[in-house]
Every structure is written in C-alpha cells, then in structure tokens.
C-alpha cells in the first residue's frame, strides 16, 4: 500500500485555497472581457494540476473523496462568506441567484481537479497495462524457452538411456558369449578326458 505522507495533504489544501479565492473574482465572467477569462483559465489549469498531483500522491479513491469533501466544504464556506459580507460582494439583491453562481464556480473548478485525477489515472492505467503486457510477453517467452529446454533435456535423457541400455546389452551379450565359450571348452575337455580314459583302458588290456 502506498505510504501517505503529511506533506501530500498540501495539494488538496491548495485546491481549497483556489476555490475560496475564486469567490473574490468578478462574477460576470464574459462581461469582464479577456483578462478575467484568462484568470479563470489559469485557475482551471491550477485545479487540473492539483487533481493530477492528488492522484499521484493520495491515490484515485482516497484523493477523490478528499477533493469531493473540499468542494462541499468550500461551497458551504462560500455561502457563509457571501451571506455575511454581501455588501462587499455587491449582492444586495438577488442573493439566492448569486449564491448558486458562487457554488457553481466551486463545482466548476472542483470538476477540473477531478478531470486532472481522471486523466492522470488513465495514463497510469495505460502505463500499467503496457507494463503488464510486456511482462506477459516475457512470461510467454520464458515458458516457450522452458518448454524447449525441457524437450531438449528429455531428448538427451532418452539418448543417454538408450546408450546405457545398448552398453548393458552389449556387456550381456559378451558375457553370454564367454559363457558359451567356457561351456564349449569344458565339453571339449571332458570329451578329451573320456577318450584318454578309454585309450588308457585299452592299453592296460
């Protein structure tokens, strides 16, 4: 399991700061012109980067829950802040509509953070998939090589066994041949002895 260090919580804390800071931007995005849009774009990029880093450090599941909690907490804090300081934000009228707009801001930036997490997780999964695919190919190659080596070992064992069997059979044939030679010589010796005995008996007569 990935070790979670305390410093990793600084990343989602930065998202909370961004969400709260967005409350002080002009509410009318497009009327304010290109400059305000640029600021919102930069905040969106920062939120995306925060989501990316959160996924890298805290993981997809735990980091996603943490970012969701930050979005909810920042939205509640924004409602309280805007309600208490409505004059500062220039919201004397249409308070409910303005609160919804501030909440949507937080949700929009939080969604960019979630988007960053999703993109990071997809890239990590793709990388893991490629890595596992390479491992699978290596395992297949290793298995094929092992099968070849096993086949070669079996063939060598068969050859050795056949050679040993041939040697044993050869030795056995040689022993049988020697036995037959000894038996023939013994028979010849006995036959010669008999003939000598017969000749000796005849000479005595």
Biotite code that builds the C-alpha atoms (Angstrom):
import biotite.structure as struc

atoms = struc.array([
    struc.Atom([0.000, 0.000, 0.000], chain_id="A", res_id=1, res_name="UNK", atom_name="CA", element="C"),
    struc.Atom([1.241, 3.486, -0.880], chain_id="A", res_id=2, res_name="UNK", atom_name="CA", element="C"),
    struc.Atom([2.558, 5.428, 2.107], chain_id="A", res_id=3, res_name="UNK", atom_name="CA", element="C"),
    struc.Atom([0.696, 8.703, 2.625], chain_id="A", res_id=4, res_name="UNK", atom_name="CA", element="C"),
    struc.Atom([2.908, 11.467, 3.954], chain_id="A", res_id=5, res_name="UNK", atom_name="CA", element="C"),
    struc.Atom([1.550, 14.569, 5.683], chain_id="A", res_id=6, res_name="UNK", atom_name="CA", element="C"),
    struc.Atom([3.043, 16.817, 3.015], chain_id="A", res_id=7, res_name="UNK", atom_name="CA", element="C"),
    struc.Atom([0.730, 15.193, 0.443], chain_id="A", res_id=8, res_name="UNK", atom_name="CA", element="C"),
    struc.Atom([-2.265, 16.908, 2.081], chain_id="A", res_id=9, res_name="UNK", atom_name="CA", element="C"),
    struc.Atom([-0.843, 20.286, 0.992], chain_id="A", res_id=10, res_name="UNK", atom_name="CA", element="C"),
    struc.Atom([-2.049, 19.561, -2.547], chain_id="A", res_id=11, res_name="UNK", atom_name="CA", element="C"),
    struc.Atom([-5.795, 19.322, -1.791], chain_id="A", res_id=12, res_name="UNK", atom_name="CA", element="C"),
    struc.Atom([-5.354, 22.218, 0.669], chain_id="A", res_id=13, res_name="UNK", atom_name="CA", element="C"),
    struc.Atom([-4.159, 24.299, -2.285], chain_id="A", res_id=14, res_name="UNK", atom_name="CA", element="C"),
    struc.Atom([-7.372, 23.388, -4.098], chain_id="A", res_id=15, res_name="UNK", atom_name="CA", element="C"),
    struc.Atom([-9.369, 24.690, -1.127], chain_id="A", res_id=16, res_name="UNK", atom_name="CA", element="C"),
    struc.Atom([-7.437, 27.970, -1.314], chain_id="A", res_id=17, res_name="UNK", atom_name="CA", element="C"),
    struc.Atom([-8.143, 28.229, -5.055], chain_id="A", res_id=18, res_name="UNK", atom_name="CA", element="C"),
    struc.Atom([-11.859, 27.579, -4.574], chain_id="A", res_id=19, res_name="UNK", atom_name="CA", element="C"),
    struc.Atom([-12.164, 30.186, -1.832], chain_id="A", res_id=20, res_name="UNK", atom_name="CA", element="C"),
    struc.Atom([-10.045, 32.703, -3.771], chain_id="A", res_id=21, res_name="UNK", atom_name="CA", element="C"),
    struc.Atom([-12.334, 32.319, -6.783], chain_id="A", res_id=22, res_name="UNK", atom_name="CA", element="C"),
    struc.Atom([-15.108, 33.952, -4.738], chain_id="A", res_id=23, res_name="UNK", atom_name="CA", element="C"),
    struc.Atom([-13.274, 37.276, -4.980], chain_id="A", res_id=24, res_name="UNK", atom_name="CA", element="C"),
    struc.Atom([-13.212, 37.295, -8.791], chain_id="A", res_id=25, res_name="UNK", atom_name="CA", element="C"),
    struc.Atom([-15.738, 39.112, -10.897], chain_id="A", res_id=26, res_name="UNK", atom_name="CA", element="C"),
    struc.Atom([-18.918, 37.111, -11.089], chain_id="A", res_id=27, res_name="UNK", atom_name="CA", element="C"),
    struc.Atom([-19.679, 38.248, -14.627], chain_id="A", res_id=28, res_name="UNK", atom_name="CA", element="C"),
    struc.Atom([-17.053, 36.299, -16.481], chain_id="A", res_id=29, res_name="UNK", atom_name="CA", element="C"),
    struc.Atom([-17.705, 37.226, -20.093], chain_id="A", res_id=30, res_name="UNK", atom_name="CA", element="C"),
    struc.Atom([-18.652, 40.848, -19.474], chain_id="A", res_id=31, res_name="UNK", atom_name="CA", element="C"),
    struc.Atom([-15.344, 41.445, -17.770], chain_id="A", res_id=32, res_name="UNK", atom_name="CA", element="C"),
    struc.Atom([-13.535, 40.608, -21.002], chain_id="A", res_id=33, res_name="UNK", atom_name="CA", element="C"),
    struc.Atom([-10.480, 38.613, -21.913], chain_id="A", res_id=34, res_name="UNK", atom_name="CA", element="C"),
    struc.Atom([-8.482, 39.464, -18.789], chain_id="A", res_id=35, res_name="UNK", atom_name="CA", element="C"),
    struc.Atom([-10.931, 37.916, -16.365], chain_id="A", res_id=36, res_name="UNK", atom_name="CA", element="C"),
    struc.Atom([-11.356, 34.908, -18.638], chain_id="A", res_id=37, res_name="UNK", atom_name="CA", element="C"),
    struc.Atom([-7.578, 34.447, -18.571], chain_id="A", res_id=38, res_name="UNK", atom_name="CA", element="C"),
    struc.Atom([-7.648, 34.435, -14.787], chain_id="A", res_id=39, res_name="UNK", atom_name="CA", element="C"),
    struc.Atom([-10.355, 31.767, -14.802], chain_id="A", res_id=40, res_name="UNK", atom_name="CA", element="C"),
    struc.Atom([-8.383, 29.751, -17.324], chain_id="A", res_id=41, res_name="UNK", atom_name="CA", element="C"),
    struc.Atom([-5.282, 29.893, -15.117], chain_id="A", res_id=42, res_name="UNK", atom_name="CA", element="C"),
    struc.Atom([-7.342, 28.827, -12.089], chain_id="A", res_id=43, res_name="UNK", atom_name="CA", element="C"),
    struc.Atom([-8.738, 25.921, -14.111], chain_id="A", res_id=44, res_name="UNK", atom_name="CA", element="C"),
    struc.Atom([-5.226, 24.846, -15.111], chain_id="A", res_id=45, res_name="UNK", atom_name="CA", element="C"),
    struc.Atom([-4.118, 25.058, -11.472], chain_id="A", res_id=46, res_name="UNK", atom_name="CA", element="C"),
    struc.Atom([-7.126, 22.978, -10.410], chain_id="A", res_id=47, res_name="UNK", atom_name="CA", element="C"),
    struc.Atom([-6.287, 20.400, -13.085], chain_id="A", res_id=48, res_name="UNK", atom_name="CA", element="C"),
    struc.Atom([-2.687, 20.261, -11.831], chain_id="A", res_id=49, res_name="UNK", atom_name="CA", element="C"),
    struc.Atom([-3.882, 19.892, -8.235], chain_id="A", res_id=50, res_name="UNK", atom_name="CA", element="C"),
    struc.Atom([-6.092, 16.973, -9.247], chain_id="A", res_id=51, res_name="UNK", atom_name="CA", element="C"),
    struc.Atom([-3.170, 15.390, -11.107], chain_id="A", res_id=52, res_name="UNK", atom_name="CA", element="C"),
    struc.Atom([-0.838, 15.724, -8.102], chain_id="A", res_id=53, res_name="UNK", atom_name="CA", element="C"),
    struc.Atom([-3.533, 14.490, -5.717], chain_id="A", res_id=54, res_name="UNK", atom_name="CA", element="C"),
    struc.Atom([-3.975, 11.335, -7.777], chain_id="A", res_id=55, res_name="UNK", atom_name="CA", element="C"),
    struc.Atom([-0.201, 10.840, -7.827], chain_id="A", res_id=56, res_name="UNK", atom_name="CA", element="C"),
    struc.Atom([0.232, 11.291, -4.068], chain_id="A", res_id=57, res_name="UNK", atom_name="CA", element="C"),
    struc.Atom([-3.018, 10.222, -2.396], chain_id="A", res_id=58, res_name="UNK", atom_name="CA", element="C"),
    struc.Atom([-4.412, 7.799, -4.962], chain_id="A", res_id=59, res_name="UNK", atom_name="CA", element="C"),
    struc.Atom([-7.583, 7.868, -7.019], chain_id="A", res_id=60, res_name="UNK", atom_name="CA", element="C"),
    struc.Atom([-10.090, 6.619, -4.439], chain_id="A", res_id=61, res_name="UNK", atom_name="CA", element="C"),
    struc.Atom([-8.867, 8.411, -1.321], chain_id="A", res_id=62, res_name="UNK", atom_name="CA", element="C"),
    struc.Atom([-7.853, 11.542, -3.224], chain_id="A", res_id=63, res_name="UNK", atom_name="CA", element="C"),
    struc.Atom([-11.224, 11.693, -4.989], chain_id="A", res_id=64, res_name="UNK", atom_name="CA", element="C"),
    struc.Atom([-13.092, 11.504, -1.682], chain_id="A", res_id=65, res_name="UNK", atom_name="CA", element="C"),
    struc.Atom([-10.867, 14.224, -0.252], chain_id="A", res_id=66, res_name="UNK", atom_name="CA", element="C"),
    struc.Atom([-11.411, 16.560, -3.211], chain_id="A", res_id=67, res_name="UNK", atom_name="CA", element="C"),
    struc.Atom([-15.165, 15.983, -3.071], chain_id="A", res_id=68, res_name="UNK", atom_name="CA", element="C"),
    struc.Atom([-15.133, 16.860, 0.627], chain_id="A", res_id=69, res_name="UNK", atom_name="CA", element="C"),
    struc.Atom([-13.126, 20.020, -0.138], chain_id="A", res_id=70, res_name="UNK", atom_name="CA", element="C"),
    struc.Atom([-15.619, 21.070, -2.831], chain_id="A", res_id=71, res_name="UNK", atom_name="CA", element="C"),
    struc.Atom([-18.542, 20.637, -0.427], chain_id="A", res_id=72, res_name="UNK", atom_name="CA", element="C"),
    struc.Atom([-16.725, 22.416, 2.429], chain_id="A", res_id=73, res_name="UNK", atom_name="CA", element="C"),
    struc.Atom([-15.617, 25.275, 0.150], chain_id="A", res_id=74, res_name="UNK", atom_name="CA", element="C"),
    struc.Atom([-19.161, 25.671, -1.185], chain_id="A", res_id=75, res_name="UNK", atom_name="CA", element="C"),
    struc.Atom([-20.570, 25.866, 2.353], chain_id="A", res_id=76, res_name="UNK", atom_name="CA", element="C"),
    struc.Atom([-17.824, 28.318, 3.353], chain_id="A", res_id=77, res_name="UNK", atom_name="CA", element="C"),
    struc.Atom([-18.542, 30.424, 0.248], chain_id="A", res_id=78, res_name="UNK", atom_name="CA", element="C"),
    struc.Atom([-22.264, 30.564, 1.104], chain_id="A", res_id=79, res_name="UNK", atom_name="CA", element="C"),
    struc.Atom([-21.476, 31.738, 4.645], chain_id="A", res_id=80, res_name="UNK", atom_name="CA", element="C"),
    struc.Atom([-18.854, 34.220, 3.413], chain_id="A", res_id=81, res_name="UNK", atom_name="CA", element="C"),
    struc.Atom([-21.060, 35.744, 0.726], chain_id="A", res_id=82, res_name="UNK", atom_name="CA", element="C"),
    struc.Atom([-24.077, 35.874, 3.032], chain_id="A", res_id=83, res_name="UNK", atom_name="CA", element="C"),
    struc.Atom([-22.194, 37.645, 5.826], chain_id="A", res_id=84, res_name="UNK", atom_name="CA", element="C"),
    struc.Atom([-20.361, 40.072, 3.513], chain_id="A", res_id=85, res_name="UNK", atom_name="CA", element="C"),
    struc.Atom([-22.986, 40.599, 0.833], chain_id="A", res_id=86, res_name="UNK", atom_name="CA", element="C"),
    struc.Atom([-22.291, 44.324, 0.695], chain_id="A", res_id=87, res_name="UNK", atom_name="CA", element="C"),
    struc.Atom([-18.595, 43.681, -0.043], chain_id="A", res_id=88, res_name="UNK", atom_name="CA", element="C"),
    struc.Atom([-19.565, 41.384, -2.907], chain_id="A", res_id=89, res_name="UNK", atom_name="CA", element="C"),
    struc.Atom([-22.248, 43.814, -4.104], chain_id="A", res_id=90, res_name="UNK", atom_name="CA", element="C"),
    struc.Atom([-25.077, 41.348, -3.658], chain_id="A", res_id=91, res_name="UNK", atom_name="CA", element="C"),
    struc.Atom([-27.786, 43.415, -2.043], chain_id="A", res_id=92, res_name="UNK", atom_name="CA", element="C"),
    struc.Atom([-30.337, 41.981, -4.477], chain_id="A", res_id=93, res_name="UNK", atom_name="CA", element="C"),
    struc.Atom([-30.776, 38.503, -5.957], chain_id="A", res_id=94, res_name="UNK", atom_name="CA", element="C"),
    struc.Atom([-28.903, 36.830, -3.113], chain_id="A", res_id=95, res_name="UNK", atom_name="CA", element="C"),
    struc.Atom([-30.110, 33.292, -3.901], chain_id="A", res_id=96, res_name="UNK", atom_name="CA", element="C"),
    struc.Atom([-29.121, 33.502, -7.584], chain_id="A", res_id=97, res_name="UNK", atom_name="CA", element="C"),
    struc.Atom([-25.708, 34.867, -6.617], chain_id="A", res_id=98, res_name="UNK", atom_name="CA", element="C"),
    struc.Atom([-25.151, 32.069, -4.071], chain_id="A", res_id=99, res_name="UNK", atom_name="CA", element="C"),
    struc.Atom([-25.934, 29.498, -6.752], chain_id="A", res_id=100, res_name="UNK", atom_name="CA", element="C"),
    struc.Atom([-23.407, 31.206, -9.034], chain_id="A", res_id=101, res_name="UNK", atom_name="CA", element="C"),
    struc.Atom([-20.685, 31.060, -6.359], chain_id="A", res_id=102, res_name="UNK", atom_name="CA", element="C"),
    struc.Atom([-21.451, 27.383, -5.722], chain_id="A", res_id=103, res_name="UNK", atom_name="CA", element="C"),
    struc.Atom([-21.235, 26.665, -9.453], chain_id="A", res_id=104, res_name="UNK", atom_name="CA", element="C"),
    struc.Atom([-17.825, 28.335, -9.506], chain_id="A", res_id=105, res_name="UNK", atom_name="CA", element="C"),
    struc.Atom([-16.566, 25.979, -6.831], chain_id="A", res_id=106, res_name="UNK", atom_name="CA", element="C"),
    struc.Atom([-18.089, 22.985, -8.605], chain_id="A", res_id=107, res_name="UNK", atom_name="CA", element="C"),
    struc.Atom([-16.558, 24.034, -11.941], chain_id="A", res_id=108, res_name="UNK", atom_name="CA", element="C"),
    struc.Atom([-13.049, 24.359, -10.506], chain_id="A", res_id=109, res_name="UNK", atom_name="CA", element="C"),
    struc.Atom([-13.514, 21.172, -8.478], chain_id="A", res_id=110, res_name="UNK", atom_name="CA", element="C"),
    struc.Atom([-14.598, 19.371, -11.648], chain_id="A", res_id=111, res_name="UNK", atom_name="CA", element="C"),
    struc.Atom([-11.342, 20.450, -13.289], chain_id="A", res_id=112, res_name="UNK", atom_name="CA", element="C"),
    struc.Atom([-9.492, 18.869, -10.352], chain_id="A", res_id=113, res_name="UNK", atom_name="CA", element="C"),
    struc.Atom([-11.486, 15.653, -10.852], chain_id="A", res_id=114, res_name="UNK", atom_name="CA", element="C"),
    struc.Atom([-10.683, 15.826, -14.553], chain_id="A", res_id=115, res_name="UNK", atom_name="CA", element="C"),
    struc.Atom([-6.987, 16.064, -13.722], chain_id="A", res_id=116, res_name="UNK", atom_name="CA", element="C"),
    struc.Atom([-7.300, 12.999, -11.488], chain_id="A", res_id=117, res_name="UNK", atom_name="CA", element="C"),
    struc.Atom([-9.091, 11.024, -14.196], chain_id="A", res_id=118, res_name="UNK", atom_name="CA", element="C"),
    struc.Atom([-6.516, 11.900, -16.876], chain_id="A", res_id=119, res_name="UNK", atom_name="CA", element="C"),
    struc.Atom([-3.645, 11.004, -14.522], chain_id="A", res_id=120, res_name="UNK", atom_name="CA", element="C"),
    struc.Atom([-5.302, 7.717, -13.542], chain_id="A", res_id=121, res_name="UNK", atom_name="CA", element="C"),
    struc.Atom([-5.953, 6.813, -17.171], chain_id="A", res_id=122, res_name="UNK", atom_name="CA", element="C"),
    struc.Atom([-2.309, 7.421, -18.056], chain_id="A", res_id=123, res_name="UNK", atom_name="CA", element="C"),
    struc.Atom([-1.166, 5.358, -15.066], chain_id="A", res_id=124, res_name="UNK", atom_name="CA", element="C"),
    struc.Atom([-3.511, 2.521, -16.030], chain_id="A", res_id=125, res_name="UNK", atom_name="CA", element="C"),
    struc.Atom([-2.311, 2.691, -19.631], chain_id="A", res_id=126, res_name="UNK", atom_name="CA", element="C"),
    struc.Atom([1.290, 2.551, -18.457], chain_id="A", res_id=127, res_name="UNK", atom_name="CA", element="C"),
    struc.Atom([0.476, -0.366, -16.139], chain_id="A", res_id=128, res_name="UNK", atom_name="CA", element="C"),
    struc.Atom([-1.330, -2.123, -18.994], chain_id="A", res_id=129, res_name="UNK", atom_name="CA", element="C"),
    struc.Atom([1.699, -1.777, -21.266], chain_id="A", res_id=130, res_name="UNK", atom_name="CA", element="C"),
    struc.Atom([3.959, -2.957, -18.443], chain_id="A", res_id=131, res_name="UNK", atom_name="CA", element="C"),
    struc.Atom([1.753, -5.985, -17.754], chain_id="A", res_id=132, res_name="UNK", atom_name="CA", element="C"),
    struc.Atom([1.589, -6.716, -21.479], chain_id="A", res_id=133, res_name="UNK", atom_name="CA", element="C"),
    struc.Atom([5.385, -6.683, -21.652], chain_id="A", res_id=134, res_name="UNK", atom_name="CA", element="C"),
    struc.Atom([5.535, -8.938, -18.593], chain_id="A", res_id=135, res_name="UNK", atom_name="CA", element="C"),
    struc.Atom([3.043, -11.304, -20.206], chain_id="A", res_id=136, res_name="UNK", atom_name="CA", element="C"),
    struc.Atom([5.180, -11.451, -23.355], chain_id="A", res_id=137, res_name="UNK", atom_name="CA", element="C"),
    struc.Atom([8.256, -12.128, -21.235], chain_id="A", res_id=138, res_name="UNK", atom_name="CA", element="C"),
    struc.Atom([6.430, -14.875, -19.343], chain_id="A", res_id=139, res_name="UNK", atom_name="CA", element="C"),
    struc.Atom([5.320, -16.441, -22.639], chain_id="A", res_id=140, res_name="UNK", atom_name="CA", element="C"),
    struc.Atom([8.867, -16.304, -24.000], chain_id="A", res_id=141, res_name="UNK", atom_name="CA", element="C"),
    struc.Atom([10.210, -17.775, -20.766], chain_id="A", res_id=142, res_name="UNK", atom_name="CA", element="C"),
    struc.Atom([7.591, -20.535, -20.896], chain_id="A", res_id=143, res_name="UNK", atom_name="CA", element="C"),
    struc.Atom([8.441, -21.328, -24.518], chain_id="A", res_id=144, res_name="UNK", atom_name="CA", element="C"),
    struc.Atom([12.156, -21.401, -23.701], chain_id="A", res_id=145, res_name="UNK", atom_name="CA", element="C"),
    struc.Atom([11.484, -23.592, -20.677], chain_id="A", res_id=146, res_name="UNK", atom_name="CA", element="C"),
    struc.Atom([9.447, -25.981, -22.824], chain_id="A", res_id=147, res_name="UNK", atom_name="CA", element="C"),
    struc.Atom([12.249, -26.112, -25.387], chain_id="A", res_id=148, res_name="UNK", atom_name="CA", element="C"),
    struc.Atom([14.857, -26.728, -22.704], chain_id="A", res_id=149, res_name="UNK", atom_name="CA", element="C"),
    struc.Atom([12.658, -29.411, -21.140], chain_id="A", res_id=150, res_name="UNK", atom_name="CA", element="C"),
    struc.Atom([12.225, -31.065, -24.540], chain_id="A", res_id=151, res_name="UNK", atom_name="CA", element="C"),
    struc.Atom([15.980, -30.965, -25.140], chain_id="A", res_id=152, res_name="UNK", atom_name="CA", element="C"),
    struc.Atom([16.606, -32.389, -21.657], chain_id="A", res_id=153, res_name="UNK", atom_name="CA", element="C"),
    struc.Atom([14.101, -35.176, -22.324], chain_id="A", res_id=154, res_name="UNK", atom_name="CA", element="C"),
    struc.Atom([15.744, -35.993, -25.660], chain_id="A", res_id=155, res_name="UNK", atom_name="CA", element="C"),
    struc.Atom([19.186, -36.020, -24.034], chain_id="A", res_id=156, res_name="UNK", atom_name="CA", element="C"),
    struc.Atom([17.888, -38.259, -21.247], chain_id="A", res_id=157, res_name="UNK", atom_name="CA", element="C"),
    struc.Atom([16.412, -40.644, -23.841], chain_id="A", res_id=158, res_name="UNK", atom_name="CA", element="C"),
    struc.Atom([19.696, -40.732, -25.743], chain_id="A", res_id=159, res_name="UNK", atom_name="CA", element="C"),
    struc.Atom([21.637, -41.408, -22.549], chain_id="A", res_id=160, res_name="UNK", atom_name="CA", element="C"),
    struc.Atom([19.161, -44.113, -21.540], chain_id="A", res_id=161, res_name="UNK", atom_name="CA", element="C"),
    struc.Atom([19.383, -45.740, -24.990], chain_id="A", res_id=162, res_name="UNK", atom_name="CA", element="C"),
    struc.Atom([23.182, -45.591, -24.848], chain_id="A", res_id=163, res_name="UNK", atom_name="CA", element="C"),
    struc.Atom([23.241, -47.138, -21.360], chain_id="A", res_id=164, res_name="UNK", atom_name="CA", element="C"),
    struc.Atom([20.797, -49.834, -22.494], chain_id="A", res_id=165, res_name="UNK", atom_name="CA", element="C"),
    struc.Atom([22.970, -50.542, -25.526], chain_id="A", res_id=166, res_name="UNK", atom_name="CA", element="C"),
    struc.Atom([26.086, -50.820, -23.340], chain_id="A", res_id=167, res_name="UNK", atom_name="CA", element="C"),
    struc.Atom([24.304, -53.139, -20.912], chain_id="A", res_id=168, res_name="UNK", atom_name="CA", element="C"),
    struc.Atom([23.015, -55.265, -23.764], chain_id="A", res_id=169, res_name="UNK", atom_name="CA", element="C"),
    struc.Atom([26.490, -55.381, -25.297], chain_id="A", res_id=170, res_name="UNK", atom_name="CA", element="C"),
    struc.Atom([28.070, -56.421, -21.994], chain_id="A", res_id=171, res_name="UNK", atom_name="CA", element="C"),
    struc.Atom([25.382, -59.025, -21.505], chain_id="A", res_id=172, res_name="UNK", atom_name="CA", element="C"),
    struc.Atom([25.988, -60.452, -24.982], chain_id="A", res_id=173, res_name="UNK", atom_name="CA", element="C"),
    struc.Atom([29.721, -60.579, -24.295], chain_id="A", res_id=174, res_name="UNK", atom_name="CA", element="C"),
    struc.Atom([29.115, -62.414, -21.000], chain_id="A", res_id=175, res_name="UNK", atom_name="CA", element="C"),
    struc.Atom([26.807, -64.897, -22.752], chain_id="A", res_id=176, res_name="UNK", atom_name="CA", element="C"),
    struc.Atom([29.414, -65.426, -25.457], chain_id="A", res_id=177, res_name="UNK", atom_name="CA", element="C"),
    struc.Atom([32.130, -66.024, -22.865], chain_id="A", res_id=178, res_name="UNK", atom_name="CA", element="C"),
    struc.Atom([29.866, -68.455, -21.018], chain_id="A", res_id=179, res_name="UNK", atom_name="CA", element="C"),
    struc.Atom([29.214, -70.328, -24.238], chain_id="A", res_id=180, res_name="UNK", atom_name="CA", element="C"),
    struc.Atom([32.947, -70.464, -24.975], chain_id="A", res_id=181, res_name="UNK", atom_name="CA", element="C"),
    struc.Atom([33.674, -71.776, -21.481], chain_id="A", res_id=182, res_name="UNK", atom_name="CA", element="C"),
    struc.Atom([30.955, -74.409, -21.872], chain_id="A", res_id=183, res_name="UNK", atom_name="CA", element="C"),
    struc.Atom([32.319, -75.483, -25.255], chain_id="A", res_id=184, res_name="UNK", atom_name="CA", element="C"),
    struc.Atom([35.855, -75.734, -23.926], chain_id="A", res_id=185, res_name="UNK", atom_name="CA", element="C"),
    struc.Atom([34.621, -77.607, -20.893], chain_id="A", res_id=186, res_name="UNK", atom_name="CA", element="C"),
    struc.Atom([32.742, -80.061, -23.103], chain_id="A", res_id=187, res_name="UNK", atom_name="CA", element="C"),
    struc.Atom([35.828, -80.495, -25.293], chain_id="A", res_id=188, res_name="UNK", atom_name="CA", element="C"),
    struc.Atom([37.957, -81.045, -22.212], chain_id="A", res_id=189, res_name="UNK", atom_name="CA", element="C"),
    struc.Atom([35.531, -83.643, -20.856], chain_id="A", res_id=190, res_name="UNK", atom_name="CA", element="C"),
    struc.Atom([35.392, -85.349, -24.238], chain_id="A", res_id=191, res_name="UNK", atom_name="CA", element="C"),
    struc.Atom([39.183, -85.431, -24.425], chain_id="A", res_id=192, res_name="UNK", atom_name="CA", element="C"),
    struc.Atom([39.372, -86.854, -20.930], chain_id="A", res_id=193, res_name="UNK", atom_name="CA", element="C"),
    struc.Atom([36.925, -89.603, -21.809], chain_id="A", res_id=194, res_name="UNK", atom_name="CA", element="C"),
    struc.Atom([38.875, -90.505, -24.897], chain_id="A", res_id=195, res_name="UNK", atom_name="CA", element="C"),
    struc.Atom([42.108, -90.589, -22.896], chain_id="A", res_id=196, res_name="UNK", atom_name="CA", element="C"),
    struc.Atom([40.474, -92.831, -20.289], chain_id="A", res_id=197, res_name="UNK", atom_name="CA", element="C"),
    struc.Atom([39.230, -95.166, -22.972], chain_id="A", res_id=198, res_name="UNK", atom_name="CA", element="C"),
    struc.Atom([42.688, -95.271, -24.569], chain_id="A", res_id=199, res_name="UNK", atom_name="CA", element="C"),
    struc.Atom([44.277, -95.891, -21.209], chain_id="A", res_id=200, res_name="UNK", atom_name="CA", element="C"),
    struc.Atom([41.893, -98.773, -20.526], chain_id="A", res_id=201, res_name="UNK", atom_name="CA", element="C"),
    struc.Atom([42.664, -100.301, -23.886], chain_id="A", res_id=202, res_name="UNK", atom_name="CA", element="C"),
    struc.Atom([46.407, -100.050, -23.271], chain_id="A", res_id=203, res_name="UNK", atom_name="CA", element="C"),
    struc.Atom([46.018, -101.836, -19.925], chain_id="A", res_id=204, res_name="UNK", atom_name="CA", element="C"),
    struc.Atom([44.170, -104.680, -21.529], chain_id="A", res_id=205, res_name="UNK", atom_name="CA", element="C"),
])
